[in-house]
C-alpha cells in the first residue's frame, strides 16, 4: 500500500508515525519489512531515518511498468529502490 502525507502537512511527523504503526502492527511476525520507492534522495533519507537500509534495486521499474513518465522532485523516476528493516 502507498503511504502519503498531504504536502502541506509534510515534515510534521505524520509519516514517521504511520511507519511506526505498521512496524508495531507486524513486529510479532518477525522477519523483515520491505518498502519500494523511486530513487528520490528525500524519500530515501526519510526511510533511512525510520531505520530502513537499502536492500536492492529493480532497474527500469518505472519505465517498464508505467505508461507515462513518473517524476519526483523534478527528476524522472527510472529504478525502484527497495529498503528493508527487521521487525
HELIX and SHEET records of a PDB file:
HELIX    1   1 UNK A    7  UNK A    9  5                                   3    
HELIX    2   2 UNK A   14  UNK A   26  1                                  13    
HELIX    3   3 UNK A   27  UNK A   29  5                                   3    
HELIX    4   4 UNK A   41  UNK A   49  1                                   9    
HELIX    5   5 UNK A   61  UNK A   65  1                                   5    
SHEET    1   A 3 UNK A  32  UNK A  38  0                                        
SHEET    2   A 3 UNK A  80  UNK A  86 -1                                        
SHEET    3   A 3 UNK A  53  UNK A  58 -1                                        
SHEET    1   B 2 UNK A  71  UNK A  72  0                                        
SHEET    2   B 2 UNK A  75  UNK A  76 -1                                        
END                                                                             
